[in-house]
């Protein structure tokens, strides 16, 4: 893998990790609100994603 491709692949993975963290934080915040009735099972995964 050339340096440019490796750098691009690393940036894509870093962006994907950032999206996973932001979605995890958002889900764990929304899970605290009772009107959404989100499943508690996914809350553990959201905390783990952070």
PEQUI-V722837 format. One record per residue. N is the residue number from 1. SS is DSSP state (@ for helix, = for strand, . for the rest). NEAR is the number of other ideal C-beta (glycine too) atoms within 12 Angstrom. Layout:
n=N ss=SS near=NEAR
n=N ss=SS near=NEAR
This chain:
n=1 ss=. near=9
n=2 ss=. near=8
n=3 ss=@ near=9
n=4 ss=@ near=10
n=5 ss=@ near=11
n=6 ss=@ near=12
n=7 ss=@ near=13
n=8 ss=@ near=14
n=9 ss=@ near=15
n=10 ss=@ near=15
n=11 ss=@ near=14
n=12 ss=@ near=14
n=13 ss=@ near=14
n=14 ss=@ near=14
n=15 ss=@ near=14
n=16 ss=@ near=15
n=17 ss=@ near=16
n=18 ss=@ near=16
n=19 ss=@ near=15
n=20 ss=@ near=19
n=21 ss=@ near=19
n=22 ss=@ near=17
n=23 ss=@ near=19
n=24 ss=@ near=23
n=25 ss=@ near=19
n=26 ss=@ near=21
n=27 ss=@ near=27
n=28 ss=@ near=24
n=29 ss=@ near=17
n=30 ss=@ near=19
n=31 ss=@ near=23
n=32 ss=. near=16
n=33 ss=. near=13
n=34 ss=@ near=9
n=35 ss=@ near=8
n=36 ss=@ near=16
n=37 ss=. near=9
n=38 ss=. near=19
n=39 ss=. near=13
n=40 ss=. near=16
n=41 ss=@ near=12
n=42 ss=@ near=19
n=43 ss=@ near=23
n=44 ss=@ near=15
n=45 ss=@ near=18
n=46 ss=@ near=25
n=47 ss=@ near=18
n=48 ss=@ near=14
n=49 ss=@ near=21
n=50 ss=. near=19
